[in-house]
Amino acid sequence: MTHNETIEYFKKECNKYKNLSDNKSKRKIIFILVDGLAFRFVSNTTSSIKMEKVKKLLSLGSFTLYKSLCSYPTFTLSGMKRLFTGRDASFMDSIFNLGSSIISGDTLFKKLEENGKKILSLGDYLIFSWFPNILTKDSVKTITTTDLQYFNDVDLTTGNHIDYVMKEKYFNWDFLLIYFVGLDQAGHFLNNDKGELIKKKIDELDEYIFKIYNEMSSKNESYIIIVSGDHGMTSLGNHGGSEKEEIESGFLISIKDEVFINNNDTNEINQLDITPTILNFYGIETTNDSIGIANDFTSNLYEKI
């Protein structure tokens, strides 16, 4: 490589970082949290149930896919702590998992609020009980049922509000959290990770993600869309242990005007890295006691000529 070629190469590499750093204060981030989103539901595995529209977006480079890794215990409360604090979970979280135990200390949402970011949230009531005060300030709808037979209604109510929060009148949020709990509930209720009802849930989520992407890409806004699971799911629809299917969940990201490469199954991200990553996108320091490391995903971007 000649001297001039070396200079041009480093210019291109610097431009990748510059594009991701520009307009951080104006950027909108949508975090789509899918409870029980096992990695196989979004990867190129031989699973017969997967998100076809998301698969298409991956092939176009609109999203890139990572395997999100977590440690035992793989309960929902444990996942929430890892995802939104950057701190690891403990065995005590297993005991409190079914209750509405408040996740205390420094959190992603607290950091965003302290830095003047407006948070809007949609989803099942549990997410609001774990992060009270901040999330409940601007929640559009909460669900109050815990009956597993209502796993369809829970996400339907959440999904019906997507159009609402995308309207210009209500488009003043900086961070939008959308929590879909139905897939996890379906797995528990059916004691299975396959069949028509699970496929229906995956297709439904596929449609919501596709819809949100189309809505945001049609707007003149700087945005990042993240889709993440909190844990995986066994073939019996369960989680909580340390099996491969439980510790591996899906993580997808789309960044305005960026095209990704390496959309394969080899990329990995630790759940503990997700809060530092989101805060870094805003130019905000990570949470206290976080042990995660921010990922800027520049290694997965196509070079722009």
NUVO-659101 format. One record per residue (C-alpha): x, y, z. Coordinates in Angstrom, 2 decimals, m for minus. Layout:
REM NUVO-659101
@c1:X&c2:Y&c3:Z
...
***
This chain:
REM NUVO-659101
@c1:0.00&c2:0.00&c3:0.00
@c1:1.46&c2:3.38&c3:m1.03
@c1:1.61&c2:6.42&c3:1.24
@c1:m1.37&c2:8.06&c3:m0.52
@c1:m3.38&c2:4.84&c3:m0.41
@c1:m2.69&c2:4.57&c3:3.31
@c1:m3.93&c2:8.13&c3:3.88
@c1:m7.11&c2:7.45&c3:1.87
@c1:m7.73&c2:4.26&c3:3.80
@c1:m7.55&c2:6.03&c3:7.16
@c1:m9.77&c2:8.84&c3:5.86
@c1:m12.45&c2:6.29&c3:5.01
@c1:m12.12&c2:4.63&c3:8.42
@c1:m12.42&c2:8.00&c3:10.17
@c1:m15.48&c2:8.87&c3:8.10
@c1:m17.21&c2:5.73&c3:9.33
@c1:m16.85&c2:6.93&c3:12.90
@c1:m17.80&c2:10.49&c3:11.96
@c1:m21.06&c2:9.37&c3:10.36
@c1:m22.03&c2:7.51&c3:13.52
@c1:m21.04&c2:10.46&c3:15.74
@c1:m22.80&c2:13.25&c3:13.85
@c1:m26.04&c2:14.66&c3:15.28
@c1:m25.91&c2:12.50&c3:18.40
@c1:m28.06&c2:14.98&c3:20.29
@c1:m30.80&c2:14.82&c3:17.63
@c1:m30.79&c2:11.06&c3:17.16
@c1:m33.87&c2:8.95&c3:17.91
@c1:m33.38&c2:5.42&c3:19.17
@c1:m36.07&c2:2.74&c3:19.09
@c1:m35.43&c2:m0.26&c3:21.33
@c1:m37.71&c2:m3.19&c3:20.48
@c1:m37.43&c2:m5.64&c3:23.35
@c1:m38.80&c2:m9.10&c3:22.52
@c1:m39.08&c2:m11.32&c3:25.57
@c1:m37.77&c2:m14.79&c3:24.70
@c1:m36.32&c2:m13.90&c3:21.29
@c1:m34.11&c2:m16.95&c3:20.79
@c1:m31.24&c2:m16.44&c3:18.37
@c1:m32.51&c2:m19.18&c3:16.05
@c1:m35.68&c2:m17.18&c3:15.33
@c1:m33.64&c2:m14.51&c3:13.51
@c1:m30.54&c2:m16.38&c3:12.34
@c1:m29.70&c2:m18.46&c3:9.28
@c1:m30.19&c2:m21.73&c3:11.12
@c1:m32.33&c2:m24.57&c3:9.85
@c1:m35.22&c2:m23.59&c3:12.14
@c1:m38.49&c2:m23.68&c3:10.22
@c1:m39.77&c2:m20.68&c3:12.18
@c1:m38.01&c2:m17.40&c3:11.48
@c1:m38.68&c2:m13.78&c3:10.56
@c1:m38.82&c2:m13.65&c3:6.76
@c1:m39.15&c2:m9.86&c3:6.41
@c1:m36.31&c2:m9.26&c3:8.84
@c1:m34.29&c2:m11.82&c3:6.88
@c1:m34.88&c2:m9.71&c3:3.75
@c1:m33.75&c2:m6.53&c3:5.53
@c1:m30.60&c2:m8.35&c3:6.64
@c1:m29.87&c2:m9.43&c3:3.08
@c1:m30.18&c2:m5.79&c3:1.95
@c1:m27.79&c2:m4.61&c3:4.66
@c1:m30.50&c2:m2.54&c3:6.34
@c1:m29.87&c2:m4.43&c3:9.60
@c1:m26.98&c2:m6.42&c3:10.96
@c1:m27.38&c2:m9.45&c3:13.21
@c1:m25.54&c2:m10.31&c3:16.41
@c1:m25.80&c2:m13.23&c3:18.78
@c1:m26.52&c2:m11.67&c3:22.18
@c1:m24.89&c2:m13.67&c3:24.96
@c1:m25.83&c2:m13.71&c3:28.62
@c1:m24.94&c2:m15.74&c3:31.68
@c1:m27.01&c2:m17.74&c3:34.15
@c1:m29.64&c2:m17.08&c3:35.42
@c1:m31.60&c2:m16.54&c3:32.21
@c1:m34.79&c2:m15.22&c3:33.77
@c1:m36.55&c2:m12.12&c3:32.51
@c1:m35.69&c2:m9.95&c3:35.51
@c1:m32.03&c2:m10.97&c3:35.20
@c1:m32.07&c2:m10.04&c3:31.52
@c1:m33.59&c2:m6.65&c3:32.25
@c1:m30.84&c2:m5.90&c3:34.75
@c1:m28.10&c2:m6.86&c3:32.29
@c1:m29.70&c2:m5.04&c3:29.36
@c1:m30.50&c2:m1.78&c3:31.09
@c1:m27.76&c2:m1.34&c3:33.71
@c1:m24.65&c2:m3.01&c3:32.28
@c1:m24.35&c2:m4.94&c3:35.55
@c1:m24.49&c2:m8.71&c3:35.79
@c1:m27.42&c2:m10.46&c3:37.43
@c1:m27.26&c2:m12.58&c3:40.57
@c1:m28.90&c2:m15.74&c3:41.86
@c1:m31.26&c2:m13.58&c3:43.96
@c1:m32.85&c2:m12.37&c3:40.73
@c1:m34.11&c2:m15.92&c3:40.24
@c1:m36.09&c2:m15.61&c3:43.46
@c1:m37.58&c2:m12.22&c3:42.59
@c1:m38.19&c2:m13.01&c3:38.91
@c1:m41.96&c2:m13.48&c3:39.09
@c1:m42.54&c2:m10.44&c3:41.24
@c1:m42.42&c2:m6.76&c3:40.38
@c1:m39.05&c2:m6.13&c3:42.02
@c1:m37.66&c2:m2.67&c3:41.29
@c1:m34.29&c2:m2.60&c3:39.52
@c1:m32.42&c2:m0.03&c3:41.57
@c1:m29.20&c2:1.88&c3:41.04
@c1:m28.02&c2:3.59&c3:37.89
@c1:m29.89&c2:2.53&c3:34.76
@c1:m30.02&c2:3.37&c3:31.07
@c1:m33.31&c2:5.18&c3:31.59
@c1:m31.99&c2:7.23&c3:34.50
@c1:m28.97&c2:8.32&c3:32.44
@c1:m31.17&c2:9.30&c3:29.51
@c1:m33.47&c2:11.34&c3:31.74
@c1:m30.55&c2:13.08&c3:33.47
@c1:m29.29&c2:14.13&c3:30.04
@c1:m32.60&c2:15.60&c3:28.94
@c1:m33.77&c2:12.72&c3:26.74
@c1:m37.51&c2:12.18&c3:26.47
@c1:m38.42&c2:8.51&c3:26.93
@c1:m41.64&c2:7.01&c3:25.62
@c1:m42.56&c2:3.41&c3:26.39
@c1:m45.11&c2:0.83&c3:25.30
@c1:m45.67&c2:m2.66&c3:26.64
@c1:m46.57&c2:m5.06&c3:29.39
@c1:m46.97&c2:m3.67&c3:32.90
@c1:m43.93&c2:m5.59&c3:34.22
@c1:m41.45&c2:m3.33&c3:32.44
@c1:m42.96&c2:m0.35&c3:34.24
@c1:m42.87&c2:m2.07&c3:37.63
@c1:m39.16&c2:m2.82&c3:37.23
@c1:m38.33&c2:0.77&c3:36.25
@c1:m41.01&c2:2.90&c3:37.95
@c1:m41.19&c2:6.70&c3:37.94
@c1:m39.14&c2:7.17&c3:34.76
@c1:m40.93&c2:4.82&c3:32.36
@c1:m44.40&c2:5.52&c3:33.72
@c1:m44.10&c2:9.26&c3:33.06
@c1:m44.68&c2:8.88&c3:29.33
@c1:m46.16&c2:5.43&c3:28.82
@c1:m48.83&c2:5.15&c3:26.17
@c1:m50.38&c2:1.91&c3:27.33
@c1:m49.77&c2:m0.71&c3:29.97
@c1:m51.23&c2:m4.19&c3:30.10
@c1:m52.56&c2:m5.48&c3:33.42
@c1:m53.15&c2:m9.16&c3:32.68
@c1:m50.75&c2:m11.95&c3:33.61
@c1:m52.97&c2:m14.76&c3:32.28
@c1:m50.90&c2:m16.71&c3:29.79
@c1:m53.97&c2:m17.30&c3:27.66
@c1:m53.86&c2:m13.63&c3:26.68
@c1:m50.43&c2:m13.80&c3:25.04
@c1:m51.95&c2:m12.62&c3:21.77
@c1:m53.85&c2:m9.67&c3:23.26
@c1:m50.82&c2:m8.34&c3:25.14
@c1:m48.71&c2:m7.68&c3:22.06
@c1:m51.71&c2:m6.65&c3:19.97
@c1:m52.45&c2:m3.82&c3:22.38
@c1:m48.81&c2:m2.75&c3:22.30
@c1:m48.57&c2:m3.02&c3:18.52
@c1:m51.73&c2:m1.00&c3:17.97
@c1:m50.00&c2:2.04&c3:19.47
@c1:m47.05&c2:2.04&c3:17.07
@c1:m48.90&c2:4.19&c3:14.51
@c1:m49.87&c2:6.53&c3:17.31
@c1:m46.31&c2:7.26&c3:18.49
@c1:m45.06&c2:7.70&c3:14.91
@c1:m47.45&c2:10.56&c3:14.20
@c1:m45.88&c2:14.00&c3:13.99
@c1:m47.98&c2:15.25&c3:16.90
@c1:m46.41&c2:12.69&c3:19.25
@c1:m43.00&c2:12.38&c3:17.60
@c1:m41.15&c2:14.42&c3:20.22
@c1:m39.52&c2:11.46&c3:21.96
@c1:m35.79&c2:10.70&c3:21.86
@c1:m35.90&c2:7.10&c3:23.05
@c1:m38.80&c2:4.75&c3:22.34
@c1:m39.01&c2:1.46&c3:24.24
@c1:m41.40&c2:m1.16&c3:22.85
@c1:m41.73&c2:m4.30&c3:24.95
@c1:m43.30&c2:m7.39&c3:23.36
@c1:m43.88&c2:m10.12&c3:25.94
@c1:m46.16&c2:m12.49&c3:24.01
@c1:m43.52&c2:m14.81&c3:22.52
@c1:m42.18&c2:m15.69&c3:25.96
@c1:m45.68&c2:m16.20&c3:27.33
@c1:m46.59&c2:m18.41&c3:24.39
@c1:m43.52&c2:m20.58&c3:24.97
@c1:m44.44&c2:m21.09&c3:28.62
@c1:m48.11&c2:m21.66&c3:27.90
@c1:m47.54&c2:m24.15&c3:25.07
@c1:m44.40&c2:m25.79&c3:26.52
@c1:m42.99&c2:m25.65&c3:23.02
@c1:m40.88&c2:m23.46&c3:20.73
@c1:m42.63&c2:m24.42&c3:17.50
@c1:m46.04&c2:m25.02&c3:15.97
@c1:m48.63&c2:m22.72&c3:14.43
@c1:m49.11&c2:m20.47&c3:17.45
@c1:m45.38&c2:m19.82&c3:17.87
@c1:m45.07&c2:m19.23&c3:14.13
@c1:m47.96&c2:m16.77&c3:14.36
@c1:m46.14&c2:m14.84&c3:17.10
@c1:m42.90&c2:m14.76&c3:15.09
@c1:m44.76&c2:m13.58&c3:11.97
@c1:m46.51&c2:m10.90&c3:14.01
@c1:m43.23&c2:m9.62&c3:15.45
@c1:m41.66&c2:m9.77&c3:12.00
@c1:m44.42&c2:m7.51&c3:10.71
@c1:m44.04&c2:m5.02&c3:13.58
@c1:m40.27&c2:m4.72&c3:13.07
@c1:m40.71&c2:m4.30&c3:9.32
@c1:m43.38&c2:m1.66&c3:9.88
@c1:m41.25&c2:0.32&c3:12.33
@c1:m38.28&c2:0.21&c3:9.96
@c1:m40.38&c2:1.47&c3:7.04
@c1:m41.89&c2:4.24&c3:9.16
@c1:m38.51&c2:5.49&c3:10.37
@c1:m36.73&c2:5.17&c3:7.03
@c1:m39.43&c2:7.31&c3:5.40
@c1:m38.78&c2:10.19&c3:7.82
@c1:m36.07&c2:12.82&c3:7.64
@c1:m34.71&c2:11.83&c3:11.03
@c1:m31.45&c2:10.41&c3:12.33
@c1:m32.38&c2:7.10&c3:13.93
@c1:m31.17&c2:3.78&c3:15.27
@c1:m33.44&c2:0.75&c3:15.59
@c1:m32.41&c2:m2.03&c3:17.95
@c1:m34.22&c2:m5.35&c3:18.31
@c1:m33.12&c2:m7.44&c3:21.27
@c1:m34.12&c2:m10.47&c3:23.28
@c1:m33.59&c2:m10.72&c3:27.03
@c1:m32.85&c2:m14.45&c3:26.92
@c1:m33.37&c2:m17.42&c3:24.63
@c1:m35.81&c2:m20.31&c3:24.78
@c1:m35.49&c2:m24.08&c3:25.04
@c1:m37.35&c2:m26.52&c3:22.80
@c1:m39.91&c2:m26.77&c3:25.61
@c1:m40.50&c2:m23.02&c3:25.57
@c1:m38.70&c2:m22.43&c3:28.85
@c1:m35.69&c2:m20.48&c3:30.12
@c1:m33.81&c2:m19.77&c3:33.33
@c1:m30.91&c2:m22.19&c3:33.03
@c1:m27.59&c2:m22.17&c3:31.22
@c1:m28.29&c2:m24.23&c3:28.11
@c1:m27.06&c2:m22.87&c3:24.78
@c1:m30.62&c2:m22.14&c3:23.63
@c1:m31.25&c2:m20.10&c3:26.80
@c1:m28.12&c2:m17.93&c3:26.85
@c1:m28.28&c2:m17.00&c3:23.14
@c1:m30.80&c2:m14.40&c3:22.03
@c1:m31.14&c2:m12.25&c3:18.93
@c1:m29.78&c2:m8.72&c3:18.58
@c1:m30.35&c2:m6.65&c3:15.43
@c1:m29.46&c2:m3.05&c3:14.70
@c1:m30.27&c2:m0.60&c3:11.91
@c1:m28.66&c2:2.84&c3:11.59
@c1:m29.98&c2:5.60&c3:9.35
@c1:m28.18&c2:5.76&c3:5.96
@c1:m25.81&c2:2.92&c3:6.83
@c1:m25.46&c2:m0.35&c3:4.92
@c1:m24.11&c2:m3.37&c3:6.76
@c1:m22.04&c2:m6.34&c3:5.69
@c1:m21.20&c2:m9.60&c3:7.48
@c1:m24.84&c2:m10.48&c3:8.07
@c1:m23.99&c2:m13.96&c3:9.25
@c1:m24.13&c2:m15.90&c3:12.48
@c1:m20.60&c2:m15.16&c3:13.71
@c1:m21.09&c2:m11.69&c3:15.25
@c1:m21.49&c2:m11.64&c3:19.03
@c1:m22.35&c2:m9.03&c3:21.62
@c1:m22.61&c2:m9.43&c3:25.39
@c1:m25.85&c2:m8.24&c3:26.98
@c1:m23.76&c2:m6.18&c3:29.37
@c1:m22.53&c2:m4.11&c3:26.41
@c1:m25.97&c2:m2.93&c3:25.32
@c1:m26.51&c2:m0.07&c3:27.80
@c1:m22.99&c2:1.37&c3:27.19
@c1:m23.61&c2:1.04&c3:23.45
@c1:m26.91&c2:2.95&c3:23.54
@c1:m25.51&c2:5.70&c3:25.76
@c1:m22.47&c2:5.99&c3:23.52
@c1:m24.76&c2:6.59&c3:20.53
@c1:m26.02&c2:9.66&c3:22.41
@c1:m22.56&c2:10.71&c3:23.58
@c1:m23.47&c2:9.98&c3:27.22
@c1:m21.20&c2:8.30&c3:29.77
@c1:m22.25&c2:4.81&c3:30.74
@c1:m23.98&c2:3.84&c3:33.96
@c1:m22.18&c2:3.55&c3:37.28
@c1:m20.84&c2:0.05&c3:37.98
@c1:m21.38&c2:m1.02&c3:34.37
@c1:m18.90&c2:m3.64&c3:33.24
@c1:m19.98&c2:m3.53&c3:29.60
@c1:m18.11&c2:m2.08&c3:26.61
@c1:m19.70&c2:0.07&c3:23.91
@c1:m19.88&c2:m1.34&c3:20.38
@c1:m20.06&c2:1.12&c3:17.46
@c1:m20.58&c2:m1.56&c3:14.77
@c1:m18.25&c2:0.25&c3:12.33
@c1:m16.51&c2:m3.01&c3:11.41
@c1:m19.78&c2:m4.16&c3:9.84
@c1:m20.32&c2:m1.13&c3:7.59
@c1:m19.83&c2:m1.02&c3:3.86
@c1:m17.26&c2:1.53&c3:2.74
@c1:m18.89&c2:4.53&c3:1.12
@c1:m17.26&c2:5.53&c3:m2.14
***
